[in-house]
């Protein structure tokens, strides 16, 4: 859902002059989810949008996304551990 990661990073850097930080990526992912929920229902009330959001089982720029309709907790999320190296942030290995 939303643009592919490489496309988003390229367009953000082209427009903003730098690579996006984590909050910027969170905002983009949230906007994509909100737009999807609004498109899937003809009722923009809070209960209708919540029902649409909790029915999602999808991916965003941040990975897999799903929300438990009872608890409201995100039940599908993959955390990626990174580390700082001489050249910048990199996925942690081993």
N, C-alpha and C positions, 0 to 999 in steps of 0.2 A: 504494500500500500504506500502510495507516495512515490517520489522519484527514486531511481536506483542510487545507491550511495555515491558512485563516481560522478554521476550527473549532478547530484546535489552539491557535492564538494566543489566541483568545477564552477557551477553557476554562482554559488555563494562567494567563492574566492574572486570570481570575475566582477561581481557586484560590490562586495564588501571589502575587497582588497586584501583579504587574508583568509586562512582556513577557519571554518567555524569552530567555536568552542563547544563543550558538551551541552550547556544550556541552550545554545542556538539549535543544536540537533534535536534536543528534547522538544523545543517549541515547534519545529518543523514536523516532527513525528506526531505531536498532539494535534496540530492543525490538520494533518492528513486524516487522522482518526476521526476528528470532529466533522470534517467535510463528508467522509464516508457515512457516518451515522446520519447526518442530515439528509444525504441523498437517498438512504434506504428507507426513510419513513416520510409520510406526508403530514406528520404531526410533529411539530418542533417543541412540544411540551417536554418538560424534564423527564417524566416517566417514559415517554416514547423514545427519547434519545438514550436513556439509560438502558432500555430493552435492546435497542440497536447496538449499543456499546458492549453489552454483556453477551450478545450473540456472536460477536467477532471472534475469530480464531485465525489470526493473520500475522503478517510480519510488517515491520516498519524499518526505518533507518537504524533503529536500536535493536533489531532482532524480533523474535517471536513475541506476540501480544495476545493475551486473553485475560478476561476479568471474571471472577466468580460472581454470579448474580446475587448471591445471598450475602456474602461477606464484603464484597467490593474490593477484595484483594486481587492484585495481579497474580494470575496463576501460571502464566507463560512468560518467562523472561530469562534470558541467558546472559549472565554476567561474564564479561571478558576482562581478565586481569592484564594490565599493561605495566610496563616499567620504563623508567627514563634511562636512555642510553646517551652516548655522546652525540648521536645524530637526532635525538628527540624521542618521542614516545614510540614504543614498539610492543607488540603482543609478547607477554611473558611466555617463555618456553621452558619445559623441563623443570 
